[in-house]
Amino acid sequence: MSYRYADPDGDTFEVDTCINDDGTPVIVIDCVTARIPLDRVEELVAGIRDIADEAAGASR
């Protein structure tokens, strides 16, 4: 699962799960200057939280 937001210009903010070389779960954030409207910030934070929870669950 991943979270992806694209602004009207097509710039993106993406969050994915990943496993470090040492086996610890992490999230990876890839952003190309996406402009996040203030009324979408909570959605963005919730998306990051969901991906972090998924990464943590994958390590169990």
N, CA, C and O atoms as CSV, one atom per row, in Angstrom:
chain,resi,resn,atom,element,x,y,z
A,1,MET,N,N,0.836,-1.172,0.000
A,1,MET,CA,C,0.000,0.000,0.000
A,1,MET,C,C,0.879,1.232,0.000
A,1,MET,O,O,1.968,1.228,0.574
A,2,SER,N,N,0.411,2.274,-0.637
A,2,SER,CA,C,1.129,3.540,-0.595
A,2,SER,C,C,0.103,4.668,-0.568
A,2,SER,O,O,-1.068,4.479,-0.897
A,3,TYR,N,N,0.574,5.835,-0.172
A,3,TYR,CA,C,-0.262,7.027,-0.181
A,3,TYR,C,C,0.318,7.949,-1.240
A,3,TYR,O,O,1.531,8.155,-1.295
A,4,ARG,N,N,-0.552,8.508,-2.085
A,4,ARG,CA,C,-0.075,9.398,-3.138
A,4,ARG,C,C,-1.013,10.592,-3.253
A,4,ARG,O,O,-2.233,10.441,-3.306
A,5,TYR,N,N,-0.425,11.772,-3.291
A,5,TYR,CA,C,-1.178,12.998,-3.526
A,5,TYR,C,C,-0.550,13.692,-4.722
A,5,TYR,O,O,0.674,13.798,-4.808
A,6,ALA,N,N,-1.374,14.163,-5.642
A,6,ALA,CA,C,-0.885,14.952,-6.779
A,6,ALA,C,C,-1.596,16.296,-6.760
A,6,ALA,O,O,-2.820,16.362,-6.651
A,7,ASP,N,N,-0.813,17.371,-6.868
A,7,ASP,CA,C,-1.438,18.695,-6.896
A,7,ASP,C,C,-1.922,18.989,-8.319
A,7,ASP,O,O,-1.658,18.212,-9.237
A,8,PRO,N,N,-2.626,20.100,-8.502
A,8,PRO,CA,C,-3.174,20.413,-9.827
A,8,PRO,C,C,-2.120,20.499,-10.941
A,8,PRO,O,O,-2.442,20.295,-12.111
A,9,ASP,N,N,-0.867,20.800,-10.583
A,9,ASP,CA,C,0.205,20.871,-11.575
A,9,ASP,C,C,0.794,19.495,-11.895
A,9,ASP,O,O,1.644,19.374,-12.777
A,10,GLY,N,N,0.347,18.463,-11.182
A,10,GLY,CA,C,0.868,17.116,-11.402
A,10,GLY,C,C,2.055,16.762,-10.524
A,10,GLY,O,O,2.579,15.652,-10.622
A,11,ASP,N,N,2.498,17.688,-9.658
A,11,ASP,CA,C,3.582,17.379,-8.727
A,11,ASP,C,C,3.045,16.418,-7.672
A,11,ASP,O,O,1.882,16.514,-7.281
A,12,THR,N,N,3.881,15.497,-7.211
A,12,THR,CA,C,3.402,14.447,-6.322
A,12,THR,C,C,4.118,14.407,-4.983
A,12,THR,O,O,5.254,14.859,-4.833
A,13,PHE,N,N,3.405,13.848,-4.024
A,13,PHE,CA,C,3.911,13.533,-2.691
A,13,PHE,C,C,3.507,12.085,-2.464
A,13,PHE,O,O,2.317,11.775,-2.418
A,14,GLU,N,N,4.489,11.190,-2.322
A,14,GLU,CA,C,4.198,9.767,-2.160
A,14,GLU,C,C,4.878,9.217,-0.920
A,14,GLU,O,O,6.001,9.594,-0.586
A,15,VAL,N,N,4.180,8.323,-0.251
A,15,VAL,CA,C,4.727,7.638,0.915
A,15,VAL,C,C,4.542,6.142,0.702
A,15,VAL,O,O,3.446,5.679,0.385
A,16,ASP,N,N,5.622,5.395,0.878
A,16,ASP,CA,C,5.593,3.939,0.724
A,16,ASP,C,C,6.297,3.283,1.900
A,16,ASP,O,O,7.059,3.929,2.619
A,17,THR,N,N,6.038,2.002,2.089
A,17,THR,CA,C,6.758,1.242,3.098
A,17,THR,C,C,8.035,0.675,2.499
A,17,THR,O,O,8.141,0.482,1.288
A,18,CYS,N,N,8.993,0.414,3.365
A,18,CYS,CA,C,10.265,-0.154,2.931
A,18,CYS,C,C,10.905,-0.832,4.140
A,18,CYS,O,O,10.543,-0.560,5.285
A,19,ILE,N,N,11.839,-1.696,3.873
A,19,ILE,CA,C,12.610,-2.341,4.939
A,19,ILE,C,C,14.074,-1.953,4.759
A,19,ILE,O,O,14.652,-2.144,3.689
A,20,ASN,N,N,14.666,-1.405,5.822
A,20,ASN,CA,C,16.094,-1.063,5.792
A,20,ASN,C,C,16.939,-2.329,5.675
A,20,ASN,O,O,16.459,-3.439,5.903
A,21,ASP,N,N,18.201,-2.138,5.317
A,21,ASP,CA,C,19.127,-3.267,5.208
A,21,ASP,C,C,19.233,-4.049,6.513
A,21,ASP,O,O,19.484,-5.254,6.503
A,22,ASP,N,N,19.040,-3.350,7.650
A,22,ASP,CA,C,19.132,-4.041,8.943
A,22,ASP,C,C,17.813,-4.703,9.347
A,22,ASP,O,O,17.709,-5.273,10.434
A,23,GLY,N,N,16.800,-4.627,8.467
A,23,GLY,CA,C,15.532,-5.293,8.722
A,23,GLY,C,C,14.472,-4.450,9.406
A,23,GLY,O,O,13.350,-4.917,9.605
A,24,THR,N,N,14.802,-3.218,9.771
A,24,THR,CA,C,13.811,-2.371,10.427
A,24,THR,C,C,12.869,-1.751,9.392
A,24,THR,O,O,13.298,-1.351,8.310
A,25,PRO,N,N,11.576,-1.677,9.739
A,25,PRO,CA,C,10.617,-1.084,8.818
A,25,PRO,C,C,10.717,0.441,8.846
A,25,PRO,O,O,10.914,1.043,9.902
A,26,VAL,N,N,10.581,1.043,7.691
A,26,VAL,CA,C,10.614,2.497,7.567
A,26,VAL,C,C,9.575,2.927,6.537
A,26,VAL,O,O,9.014,2.102,5.815
A,27,ILE,N,N,9.334,4.228,6.484
A,27,ILE,CA,C,8.544,4.770,5.386
A,27,ILE,C,C,9.478,5.587,4.509
A,27,ILE,O,O,10.462,6.154,4.985
A,28,VAL,N,N,9.157,5.640,3.227
A,28,VAL,CA,C,9.935,6.407,2.261
A,28,VAL,C,C,9.029,7.514,1.733
A,28,VAL,O,O,7.921,7.248,1.265
A,29,ILE,N,N,9.500,8.746,1.809
A,29,ILE,CA,C,8.735,9.890,1.322
A,29,ILE,C,C,9.421,10.431,0.082
A,29,ILE,O,O,10.606,10.763,0.105
A,30,ASP,N,N,8.659,10.515,-1.005
A,30,ASP,CA,C,9.157,11.055,-2.271
A,30,ASP,C,C,8.280,12.245,-2.621
A,30,ASP,O,O,7.077,12.096,-2.835
A,31,CYS,N,N,8.880,13.417,-2.680
A,31,CYS,CA,C,8.101,14.634,-2.920
A,31,CYS,C,C,8.818,15.526,-3.910
A,31,CYS,O,O,10.019,15.772,-3.795
A,32,VAL,N,N,8.062,16.008,-4.888
A,32,VAL,CA,C,8.594,16.951,-5.862
A,32,VAL,C,C,7.806,18.249,-5.716
A,32,VAL,O,O,6.948,18.558,-6.543
A,33,THR,N,N,8.096,18.990,-4.681
A,33,THR,CA,C,7.475,20.286,-4.416
A,33,THR,C,C,5.964,20.288,-4.641
A,33,THR,O,O,5.431,21.184,-5.295
A,34,ALA,N,N,5.288,19.301,-4.107
A,34,ALA,CA,C,3.826,19.274,-4.199
A,34,ALA,C,C,3.255,20.342,-3.275
A,34,ALA,O,O,3.695,20.491,-2.135
A,35,ARG,N,N,2.294,21.066,-3.766
A,35,ARG,CA,C,1.623,22.087,-2.962
A,35,ARG,C,C,0.392,21.450,-2.343
A,35,ARG,O,O,-0.559,21.099,-3.042
A,36,ILE,N,N,0.419,21.303,-1.021
A,36,ILE,CA,C,-0.673,20.649,-0.306
A,36,ILE,C,C,-1.616,21.728,0.231
A,36,ILE,O,O,-1.213,22.533,1.070
A,37,PRO,N,N,-2.865,21.754,-0.241
A,37,PRO,CA,C,-3.816,22.734,0.280
A,37,PRO,C,C,-4.049,22.502,1.772
A,37,PRO,O,O,-4.034,21.361,2.235
A,38,LEU,N,N,-4.261,23.563,2.509
A,38,LEU,CA,C,-4.432,23.452,3.954
A,38,LEU,C,C,-5.585,22.532,4.331
A,38,LEU,O,O,-5.521,21.853,5.356
A,39,ASP,N,N,-6.628,22.499,3.524
A,39,ASP,CA,C,-7.755,21.630,3.862
A,39,ASP,C,C,-7.478,20.156,3.559
A,39,ASP,O,O,-8.348,19.317,3.791
A,40,ARG,N,N,-6.293,19.822,3.050
A,40,ARG,CA,C,-5.916,18.425,2.773
A,40,ARG,C,C,-4.775,17.942,3.668
A,40,ARG,O,O,-4.335,16.799,3.544
A,41,VAL,N,N,-4.292,18.804,4.570
A,41,VAL,CA,C,-3.156,18.443,5.422
A,41,VAL,C,C,-3.490,17.258,6.328
A,41,VAL,O,O,-2.669,16.354,6.479
A,42,GLU,N,N,-4.668,17.246,6.928
A,42,GLU,CA,C,-5.045,16.125,7.795
A,42,GLU,C,C,-5.083,14.819,7.019
A,42,GLU,O,O,-4.700,13.774,7.545
A,43,GLU,N,N,-5.542,14.866,5.767
A,43,GLU,CA,C,-5.548,13.680,4.911
A,43,GLU,C,C,-4.114,13.195,4.676
A,43,GLU,O,O,-3.843,11.995,4.704
A,44,LEU,N,N,-3.210,14.135,4.446
A,44,LEU,CA,C,-1.806,13.803,4.229
A,44,LEU,C,C,-1.212,13.135,5.462
A,44,LEU,O,O,-0.542,12.108,5.354
A,45,VAL,N,N,-1.457,13.717,6.633
A,45,VAL,CA,C,-0.939,13.154,7.882
A,45,VAL,C,C,-1.535,11.768,8.125
A,45,VAL,O,O,-0.825,10.847,8.527
A,46,ALA,N,N,-2.831,11.620,7.882
A,46,ALA,CA,C,-3.479,10.314,8.054
A,46,ALA,C,C,-2.884,9.289,7.095
A,46,ALA,O,O,-2.694,8.131,7.467
A,47,GLY,N,N,-2.590,9.702,5.869
A,47,GLY,CA,C,-1.966,8.800,4.901
A,47,GLY,C,C,-0.597,8.340,5.361
A,47,GLY,O,O,-0.260,7.162,5.242
A,48,ILE,N,N,0.192,9.264,5.885
A,48,ILE,CA,C,1.521,8.911,6.399
A,48,ILE,C,C,1.379,7.959,7.587
A,48,ILE,O,O,2.114,6.977,7.691
A,49,ARG,N,N,0.434,8.251,8.480
A,49,ARG,CA,C,0.209,7.398,9.650
A,49,ARG,C,C,-0.202,5.985,9.221
A,49,ARG,O,O,0.280,5.004,9.787
A,50,ASP,N,N,-1.077,5.878,8.236
A,50,ASP,CA,C,-1.515,4.563,7.754
A,50,ASP,C,C,-0.347,3.756,7.195
A,50,ASP,O,O,-0.230,2.556,7.444
A,51,ILE,N,N,0.518,4.433,6.433
A,51,ILE,CA,C,1.673,3.740,5.854
A,51,ILE,C,C,2.649,3.323,6.952
A,51,ILE,O,O,3.221,2.235,6.887
A,52,ALA,N,N,2.848,4.178,7.964
A,52,ALA,CA,C,3.723,3.831,9.078
A,52,ALA,C,C,3.171,2.628,9.833
A,52,ALA,O,O,3.923,1.730,10.214
A,53,ASP,N,N,1.855,2.611,10.050
A,53,ASP,CA,C,1.237,1.467,10.729
A,53,ASP,C,C,1.422,0.194,9.906
A,53,ASP,O,O,1.684,-0.874,10.460
A,54,GLU,N,N,1.287,0.305,8.603
A,54,GLU,CA,C,1.483,-0.861,7.731
A,54,GLU,C,C,2.924,-1.359,7.823
A,54,GLU,O,O,3.166,-2.562,7.919
A,55,ALA,N,N,3.871,-0.436,7.794
A,55,ALA,CA,C,5.288,-0.826,7.897
A,55,ALA,C,C,5.560,-1.505,9.235
A,55,ALA,O,O,6.275,-2.506,9.291
A,56,ALA,N,N,4.998,-0.972,10.301
A,56,ALA,CA,C,5.194,-1.569,11.618
A,56,ALA,C,C,4.564,-2.951,11.681
A,56,ALA,O,O,5.133,-3.863,12.282
A,57,GLY,N,N,3.401,-3.117,11.072
A,57,GLY,CA,C,2.730,-4.410,11.067
A,57,GLY,C,C,3.487,-5.444,10.250
A,57,GLY,O,O,3.466,-6.629,10.583
A,58,ALA,N,N,4.146,-5.021,9.205
A,58,ALA,CA,C,4.902,-5.937,8.347
A,58,ALA,C,C,6.112,-6.501,9.080
A,58,ALA,O,O,6.615,-7.568,8.729
A,59,SER,N,N,6.575,-5.789,10.090
A,59,SER,CA,C,7.770,-6.257,10.803
A,59,SER,C,C,7.431,-7.220,11.924
A,59,SER,O,O,8.327,-7.817,12.521
A,60,ARG,N,N,6.144,-7.380,12.219
A,60,ARG,CA,C,5.748,-8.260,13.337
A,60,ARG,C,C,5.678,-9.692,12.921
A,60,ARG,O,O,5.361,-10.557,13.738
